Protein backbone atom coordinates (compact mmCIF):
# COMPACT_ATOMS: atom_id res chain seq x y z
CA UNK A 1 0.00 0.00 0.00
CA UNK A 2 1.34 3.39 -0.89
CA UNK A 3 1.72 5.94 1.88
CA UNK A 4 -1.05 8.47 2.14
CA UNK A 5 1.40 11.32 2.38
CA UNK A 6 5.08 11.45 1.63
CA UNK A 7 7.50 14.34 1.39
CA UNK A 8 10.92 13.60 -0.13
CA UNK A 9 13.55 16.35 -0.51
CA UNK A 10 15.54 15.97 -3.74
CA UNK A 11 18.40 18.38 -4.52
CA UNK A 12 16.76 21.19 -2.64
CA UNK A 13 13.30 20.51 -4.05
CA UNK A 14 10.35 18.84 -2.39
CA UNK A 15 8.39 16.08 -4.15
CA UNK A 16 4.99 15.91 -2.51
CA UNK A 17 2.38 13.22 -3.06
CA UNK A 18 -1.30 14.16 -2.61
CA UNK A 19 -2.80 13.45 0.78
CA UNK A 20 -5.79 11.09 0.39
CA UNK A 21 -6.26 10.54 4.13
CA UNK A 22 -9.64 12.34 4.27
CA UNK A 23 -10.86 10.40 1.24
CA UNK A 24 -9.66 7.19 2.84
CA UNK A 25 -11.73 7.91 5.95
CA UNK A 26 -14.73 8.62 3.76
CA UNK A 27 -14.55 5.51 1.55
CA UNK A 28 -12.57 2.85 3.46
CA UNK A 29 -15.64 0.87 4.60
CA UNK A 30 -17.31 0.53 1.20
CA UNK A 31 -17.15 -3.23 0.58
CA UNK A 32 -20.35 -2.79 -1.46
CA UNK A 33 -20.49 0.28 -3.69
CA UNK A 34 -23.93 1.86 -4.26
CA UNK A 35 -23.65 3.00 -7.88
CA UNK A 36 -27.31 3.97 -8.41
CA UNK A 37 -30.70 3.89 -6.76
CA UNK A 38 -31.24 0.25 -7.74
CA UNK A 39 -27.77 -1.26 -8.21
CA UNK A 40 -24.56 -1.88 -6.27
CA UNK A 41 -21.18 -3.42 -7.08
CA UNK A 42 -19.10 -5.79 -4.95
CA UNK A 43 -16.06 -8.04 -5.38
CA UNK A 44 -17.31 -10.53 -2.77
CA UNK A 45 -19.61 -13.20 -4.19
CA UNK A 46 -23.15 -12.57 -2.85
CA UNK A 47 -25.87 -15.21 -2.53
CA UNK A 48 -27.84 -13.51 -5.30
CA UNK A 49 -26.43 -11.39 -8.08
CA UNK A 50 -27.51 -10.13 -11.48
CA UNK A 51 -24.23 -10.87 -13.25
CA UNK A 52 -20.54 -11.35 -12.72
CA UNK A 53 -17.73 -10.08 -14.93
CA UNK A 54 -14.74 -12.39 -14.49
CA UNK A 55 -12.50 -10.01 -16.42
CA UNK A 56 -13.26 -7.14 -14.04
CA UNK A 57 -13.64 -9.27 -10.89
CA UNK A 58 -16.93 -7.62 -9.84
CA UNK A 59 -20.58 -8.58 -9.26
CA UNK A 60 -23.65 -6.47 -9.98
CA UNK A 61 -26.43 -6.80 -7.40
CA UNK A 62 -29.88 -5.29 -6.96
CA UNK A 63 -30.25 -2.89 -4.07
CA UNK A 64 -32.52 -0.18 -2.76
CA UNK A 65 -30.05 2.60 -2.09
CA UNK A 66 -31.39 5.69 -0.36
CA UNK A 67 -27.93 7.19 -0.76
CA UNK A 68 -25.63 6.34 -3.64
CA UNK A 69 -22.44 7.72 -5.16
CA UNK A 70 -22.68 10.30 -7.92
CA UNK A 71 -19.65 9.66 -10.09
CA UNK A 72 -17.97 12.56 -11.82
CA UNK A 73 -16.01 12.71 -15.05
CA UNK A 74 -12.29 13.36 -14.89
CA UNK A 75 -9.40 13.79 -17.31
CA UNK A 76 -5.95 12.37 -17.96
CA UNK A 77 -3.06 13.18 -15.67
CA UNK A 78 -5.01 13.92 -12.49
CA UNK A 79 -4.14 12.21 -9.21
CA UNK A 80 -6.55 9.49 -8.15
CA UNK A 81 -6.60 6.82 -5.46
CA UNK A 82 -8.07 3.32 -5.38
CA UNK A 83 -9.58 3.05 -1.88
CA UNK A 84 -10.91 -0.09 -0.21
CA UNK A 85 -10.64 -1.95 3.12
CA UNK A 86 -7.44 -0.45 4.44
CA UNK A 87 -5.79 -0.12 1.01
CA UNK A 88 -4.94 3.10 -0.80
CA UNK A 89 -3.15 2.97 -4.14
CA UNK A 90 -2.45 6.46 -5.46
CA UNK A 91 -1.42 7.29 -9.01
CA UNK A 92 -2.42 9.01 -12.23
CA UNK A 93 -5.32 8.63 -14.63
CA UNK A 94 -3.09 7.25 -17.39
CA UNK A 95 -5.26 6.42 -20.42
CA UNK A 96 -8.85 6.88 -21.55
CA UNK A 97 -10.96 3.69 -21.67
CA UNK A 98 -11.37 1.92 -25.00
CA UNK A 99 -14.15 -0.42 -26.11
CA UNK A 100 -14.63 -3.06 -23.41
CA UNK A 101 -11.32 -2.06 -21.82
CA UNK A 102 -11.16 -0.18 -18.49
CA UNK A 103 -9.47 3.18 -18.09
CA UNK A 104 -5.77 2.80 -17.34
CA UNK A 105 -4.26 3.70 -13.97
CA UNK A 106 -0.54 4.26 -13.38
CA UNK A 107 -0.48 1.81 -10.47
CA UNK A 108 -2.52 -1.01 -8.98
CA UNK A 109 -6.27 -0.89 -8.41
CA UNK A 110 -8.39 -3.16 -6.23
CA UNK A 111 -11.61 -4.68 -7.68
CA UNK A 112 -14.71 -2.91 -6.31
CA UNK A 113 -12.64 -0.08 -4.84
CA UNK A 114 -13.73 3.54 -5.09
CA UNK A 115 -11.59 5.69 -7.36
CA UNK A 116 -11.38 9.12 -5.71
CA UNK A 117 -9.77 12.38 -6.76
CA UNK A 118 -7.94 14.54 -4.21
CA UNK A 119 -11.19 16.39 -3.44
CA UNK A 120 -12.82 13.06 -2.51
CA UNK A 121 -15.11 13.07 -5.54
CA UNK A 122 -15.89 9.51 -6.71
CA UNK A 123 -14.48 9.15 -10.23
CA UNK A 124 -15.07 5.46 -10.92
CA UNK A 125 -14.90 1.86 -9.71
CA UNK A 126 -11.63 -0.06 -9.56
CA UNK A 127 -11.53 -3.35 -11.50
CA UNK A 128 -8.88 -5.80 -12.65
CA UNK A 129 -6.67 -3.93 -15.09
CA UNK A 130 -7.76 -0.37 -14.24
CA UNK A 131 -11.08 1.28 -13.42
CA UNK A 132 -14.55 1.89 -14.84
CA UNK A 133 -15.43 5.51 -15.51
CA UNK A 134 -19.00 6.89 -15.50
CA UNK A 135 -19.65 5.50 -18.99
CA UNK A 136 -18.00 2.19 -18.10
CA UNK A 137 -20.27 1.76 -15.08
CA UNK A 138 -23.34 2.39 -17.24
CA UNK A 139 -22.14 -0.17 -19.79
CA UNK A 140 -21.58 -2.72 -17.03
CA UNK A 141 -25.14 -2.23 -15.77
CA UNK A 142 -26.71 -2.53 -19.23
CA UNK A 143 -24.48 -5.29 -20.66
CA UNK A 144 -25.86 -8.77 -21.19
CA UNK A 145 -25.86 -11.26 -18.34
CA UNK A 146 -23.13 -13.86 -18.17
CA UNK A 147 -24.53 -17.19 -19.33
CA UNK A 148 -25.69 -19.29 -16.37
CA UNK A 149 -24.35 -22.35 -18.18
CA UNK A 150 -20.83 -21.01 -17.90
CA UNK A 151 -21.12 -20.85 -14.14
CA UNK A 152 -19.81 -24.40 -13.98
CA UNK A 153 -16.38 -22.76 -14.16
CA UNK A 154 -17.29 -20.75 -11.10
CA UNK A 155 -18.50 -23.92 -9.36
CA UNK A 156 -15.14 -25.52 -10.08
CA UNK A 157 -13.44 -22.51 -8.54
CA UNK A 158 -11.77 -21.19 -11.69
CA UNK A 159 -11.92 -17.98 -13.66
CA UNK A 160 -10.92 -18.17 -17.31
CA UNK A 161 -10.12 -15.50 -19.88
CA UNK A 162 -11.51 -15.33 -23.41
CA UNK A 163 -8.94 -17.91 -24.56
CA UNK A 164 -10.07 -20.37 -21.86
CA UNK A 165 -6.86 -19.99 -19.89
CA UNK A 166 -7.28 -20.10 -16.11
CA UNK A 167 -6.43 -16.71 -14.63
CA UNK A 168 -7.55 -17.31 -11.07
CA UNK A 169 -8.17 -20.27 -8.77
CA UNK A 170 -10.39 -19.92 -5.72
CA UNK A 171 -8.86 -21.32 -2.48
CA UNK A 172 -10.38 -24.59 -1.17
CA UNK A 173 -12.24 -25.14 -4.45
CA UNK A 174 -12.45 -28.23 -6.68
CA UNK A 175 -9.72 -26.80 -8.90
CA UNK A 176 -7.51 -26.10 -5.91
CA UNK A 177 -7.96 -29.63 -4.57
CA UNK A 178 -7.13 -31.12 -7.98
CA UNK A 179 -3.94 -29.10 -8.31
CA UNK A 180 -4.93 -27.02 -11.32
CA UNK A 181 -2.72 -24.00 -11.77
CA UNK A 182 -2.97 -20.54 -13.28
CA UNK A 183 -2.08 -20.78 -16.97
CA UNK A 184 -3.86 -24.12 -17.42
CA UNK A 185 -5.92 -24.11 -20.64
CA UNK A 186 -9.26 -25.80 -21.32
CA UNK A 187 -8.94 -27.47 -24.74
CA UNK A 188 -12.00 -29.75 -24.97
CA UNK A 189 -15.49 -30.02 -23.52
CA UNK A 190 -17.15 -33.42 -23.94
CA UNK A 191 -14.59 -34.33 -26.58
CA UNK A 192 -15.18 -31.22 -28.69
CA UNK A 193 -12.25 -28.88 -29.17
CA UNK A 194 -12.77 -25.31 -27.95
CA UNK A 195 -10.52 -22.29 -28.36
CA UNK A 196 -12.46 -19.31 -27.02
CA UNK A 197 -15.07 -18.60 -24.39
CA UNK A 198 -17.51 -17.45 -27.09
CA UNK A 199 -17.63 -21.00 -28.50
CA UNK A 200 -19.16 -22.33 -25.29
CA UNK A 201 -22.92 -21.96 -25.44
CA UNK A 202 -24.11 -24.79 -23.19
CA UNK A 203 -22.38 -26.85 -20.54
CA UNK A 204 -24.40 -29.81 -19.22
CA UNK A 205 -24.43 -30.66 -15.52
CA UNK A 206 -22.32 -33.76 -16.13
CA UNK A 207 -19.36 -32.88 -18.32
CA UNK A 208 -15.89 -34.03 -19.29
CA UNK A 209 -13.39 -31.18 -19.48
CA UNK A 210 -9.93 -31.68 -20.96
CA UNK A 211 -7.18 -29.50 -19.50
CA UNK A 212 -3.69 -28.75 -20.79
CA UNK A 213 -1.56 -28.35 -17.69
CA UNK A 214 1.90 -27.24 -18.79
CA UNK A 215 1.83 -29.74 -21.65
CA UNK A 216 0.16 -32.51 -19.65
CA UNK A 217 -3.30 -33.43 -20.97
CA UNK A 218 -5.81 -34.36 -18.26
CA UNK A 219 -9.48 -35.27 -18.68
CA UNK A 220 -11.76 -34.69 -15.70
CA UNK A 221 -15.24 -36.16 -15.43
CA UNK A 222 -17.29 -33.61 -13.48
CA UNK A 223 -20.75 -34.19 -12.07
CA UNK A 224 -22.83 -31.06 -11.75
CA UNK A 225 -24.80 -30.08 -8.70
CA UNK A 226 -28.37 -31.35 -8.59
C-alpha positions as CSV (number, residue, x, y, z in Angstrom):
1,X,0.0,0.0,0.0
2,X,1.3,3.4,-0.9
3,X,1.7,5.9,1.9
4,X,-1.0,8.5,2.1
5,X,1.4,11.3,2.4
6,X,5.1,11.4,1.6
7,X,7.5,14.3,1.4
8,X,10.9,13.6,-0.1
9,X,13.5,16.4,-0.5
10,X,15.5,16.0,-3.7
11,X,18.4,18.4,-4.5
12,X,16.8,21.2,-2.6
13,X,13.3,20.5,-4.1
14,X,10.4,18.8,-2.4
15,X,8.4,16.1,-4.1
16,X,5.0,15.9,-2.5
17,X,2.4,13.2,-3.1
18,X,-1.3,14.2,-2.6
19,X,-2.8,13.4,0.8
20,X,-5.8,11.1,0.4
21,X,-6.3,10.5,4.1
22,X,-9.6,12.3,4.3
23,X,-10.9,10.4,1.2
24,X,-9.7,7.2,2.8
25,X,-11.7,7.9,5.9
26,X,-14.7,8.6,3.8
27,X,-14.6,5.5,1.6
28,X,-12.6,2.9,3.5
29,X,-15.6,0.9,4.6
30,X,-17.3,0.5,1.2
31,X,-17.2,-3.2,0.6
32,X,-20.3,-2.8,-1.5
33,X,-20.5,0.3,-3.7
34,X,-23.9,1.9,-4.3
35,X,-23.7,3.0,-7.9
36,X,-27.3,4.0,-8.4
37,X,-30.7,3.9,-6.8
38,X,-31.2,0.2,-7.7
39,X,-27.8,-1.3,-8.2
40,X,-24.6,-1.9,-6.3
41,X,-21.2,-3.4,-7.1
42,X,-19.1,-5.8,-5.0
43,X,-16.1,-8.0,-5.4
44,X,-17.3,-10.5,-2.8
45,X,-19.6,-13.2,-4.2
46,X,-23.1,-12.6,-2.8
47,X,-25.9,-15.2,-2.5
48,X,-27.8,-13.5,-5.3
49,X,-26.4,-11.4,-8.1
50,X,-27.5,-10.1,-11.5
51,X,-24.2,-10.9,-13.2
52,X,-20.5,-11.3,-12.7
53,X,-17.7,-10.1,-14.9
54,X,-14.7,-12.4,-14.5
55,X,-12.5,-10.0,-16.4
56,X,-13.3,-7.1,-14.0
57,X,-13.6,-9.3,-10.9
58,X,-16.9,-7.6,-9.8
59,X,-20.6,-8.6,-9.3
60,X,-23.7,-6.5,-10.0
61,X,-26.4,-6.8,-7.4
62,X,-29.9,-5.3,-7.0
63,X,-30.3,-2.9,-4.1
64,X,-32.5,-0.2,-2.8
65,X,-30.0,2.6,-2.1
66,X,-31.4,5.7,-0.4
67,X,-27.9,7.2,-0.8
68,X,-25.6,6.3,-3.6
69,X,-22.4,7.7,-5.2
70,X,-22.7,10.3,-7.9
71,X,-19.6,9.7,-10.1
72,X,-18.0,12.6,-11.8
73,X,-16.0,12.7,-15.1
74,X,-12.3,13.4,-14.9
75,X,-9.4,13.8,-17.3
76,X,-6.0,12.4,-18.0
77,X,-3.1,13.2,-15.7
78,X,-5.0,13.9,-12.5
79,X,-4.1,12.2,-9.2
80,X,-6.6,9.5,-8.1
81,X,-6.6,6.8,-5.5
82,X,-8.1,3.3,-5.4
83,X,-9.6,3.1,-1.9
84,X,-10.9,-0.1,-0.2
85,X,-10.6,-2.0,3.1
86,X,-7.4,-0.4,4.4
87,X,-5.8,-0.1,1.0
88,X,-4.9,3.1,-0.8
89,X,-3.1,3.0,-4.1
90,X,-2.5,6.5,-5.5
91,X,-1.4,7.3,-9.0
92,X,-2.4,9.0,-12.2
93,X,-5.3,8.6,-14.6
94,X,-3.1,7.3,-17.4
95,X,-5.3,6.4,-20.4
96,X,-8.9,6.9,-21.6
97,X,-11.0,3.7,-21.7
98,X,-11.4,1.9,-25.0
99,X,-14.2,-0.4,-26.1
100,X,-14.6,-3.1,-23.4
101,X,-11.3,-2.1,-21.8
102,X,-11.2,-0.2,-18.5
103,X,-9.5,3.2,-18.1
104,X,-5.8,2.8,-17.3
105,X,-4.3,3.7,-14.0
106,X,-0.5,4.3,-13.4
107,X,-0.5,1.8,-10.5
108,X,-2.5,-1.0,-9.0
109,X,-6.3,-0.9,-8.4
110,X,-8.4,-3.2,-6.2
111,X,-11.6,-4.7,-7.7
112,X,-14.7,-2.9,-6.3
113,X,-12.6,-0.1,-4.8
114,X,-13.7,3.5,-5.1
115,X,-11.6,5.7,-7.4
116,X,-11.4,9.1,-5.7
117,X,-9.8,12.4,-6.8
118,X,-7.9,14.5,-4.2
119,X,-11.2,16.4,-3.4
120,X,-12.8,13.1,-2.5
121,X,-15.1,13.1,-5.5
122,X,-15.9,9.5,-6.7
123,X,-14.5,9.2,-10.2
124,X,-15.1,5.5,-10.9
125,X,-14.9,1.9,-9.7
126,X,-11.6,-0.1,-9.6
127,X,-11.5,-3.3,-11.5
128,X,-8.9,-5.8,-12.6
129,X,-6.7,-3.9,-15.1
130,X,-7.8,-0.4,-14.2
131,X,-11.1,1.3,-13.4
132,X,-14.5,1.9,-14.8
133,X,-15.4,5.5,-15.5
134,X,-19.0,6.9,-15.5
135,X,-19.7,5.5,-19.0
136,X,-18.0,2.2,-18.1
137,X,-20.3,1.8,-15.1
138,X,-23.3,2.4,-17.2
139,X,-22.1,-0.2,-19.8
140,X,-21.6,-2.7,-17.0
141,X,-25.1,-2.2,-15.8
142,X,-26.7,-2.5,-19.2
143,X,-24.5,-5.3,-20.7
144,X,-25.9,-8.8,-21.2
145,X,-25.9,-11.3,-18.3
146,X,-23.1,-13.9,-18.2
147,X,-24.5,-17.2,-19.3
148,X,-25.7,-19.3,-16.4
149,X,-24.3,-22.4,-18.2
150,X,-20.8,-21.0,-17.9
151,X,-21.1,-20.8,-14.1
152,X,-19.8,-24.4,-14.0
153,X,-16.4,-22.8,-14.2
154,X,-17.3,-20.8,-11.1
155,X,-18.5,-23.9,-9.4
156,X,-15.1,-25.5,-10.1
157,X,-13.4,-22.5,-8.5
158,X,-11.8,-21.2,-11.7
159,X,-11.9,-18.0,-13.7
160,X,-10.9,-18.2,-17.3
161,X,-10.1,-15.5,-19.9
162,X,-11.5,-15.3,-23.4
163,X,-8.9,-17.9,-24.6
164,X,-10.1,-20.4,-21.9
165,X,-6.9,-20.0,-19.9
166,X,-7.3,-20.1,-16.1
167,X,-6.4,-16.7,-14.6
168,X,-7.6,-17.3,-11.1
169,X,-8.2,-20.3,-8.8
170,X,-10.4,-19.9,-5.7
171,X,-8.9,-21.3,-2.5
172,X,-10.4,-24.6,-1.2
173,X,-12.2,-25.1,-4.5
174,X,-12.5,-28.2,-6.7
175,X,-9.7,-26.8,-8.9
176,X,-7.5,-26.1,-5.9
177,X,-8.0,-29.6,-4.6
178,X,-7.1,-31.1,-8.0
179,X,-3.9,-29.1,-8.3
180,X,-4.9,-27.0,-11.3
181,X,-2.7,-24.0,-11.8
182,X,-3.0,-20.5,-13.3
183,X,-2.1,-20.8,-17.0
184,X,-3.9,-24.1,-17.4
185,X,-5.9,-24.1,-20.6
186,X,-9.3,-25.8,-21.3
187,X,-8.9,-27.5,-24.7
188,X,-12.0,-29.8,-25.0
189,X,-15.5,-30.0,-23.5
190,X,-17.1,-33.4,-23.9
191,X,-14.6,-34.3,-26.6
192,X,-15.2,-31.2,-28.7
193,X,-12.3,-28.9,-29.2
194,X,-12.8,-25.3,-28.0
195,X,-10.5,-22.3,-28.4
196,X,-12.5,-19.3,-27.0
197,X,-15.1,-18.6,-24.4
198,X,-17.5,-17.5,-27.1
199,X,-17.6,-21.0,-28.5
200,X,-19.2,-22.3,-25.3
201,X,-22.9,-22.0,-25.4
202,X,-24.1,-24.8,-23.2
203,X,-22.4,-26.8,-20.5
204,X,-24.4,-29.8,-19.2
205,X,-24.4,-30.7,-15.5
206,X,-22.3,-33.8,-16.1
207,X,-19.4,-32.9,-18.3
208,X,-15.9,-34.0,-19.3
209,X,-13.4,-31.2,-19.5
210,X,-9.9,-31.7,-21.0
211,X,-7.2,-29.5,-19.5
212,X,-3.7,-28.8,-20.8
213,X,-1.6,-28.4,-17.7
214,X,1.9,-27.2,-18.8
215,X,1.8,-29.7,-21.7
216,X,0.2,-32.5,-19.7
217,X,-3.3,-33.4,-21.0
218,X,-5.8,-34.4,-18.3
219,X,-9.5,-35.3,-18.7
220,X,-11.8,-34.7,-15.7
221,X,-15.2,-36.2,-15.4
222,X,-17.3,-33.6,-13.5
223,X,-20.7,-34.2,-12.1
224,X,-22.8,-31.1,-11.8
225,X,-24.8,-30.1,-8.7
226,X,-28.4,-31.3,-8.6
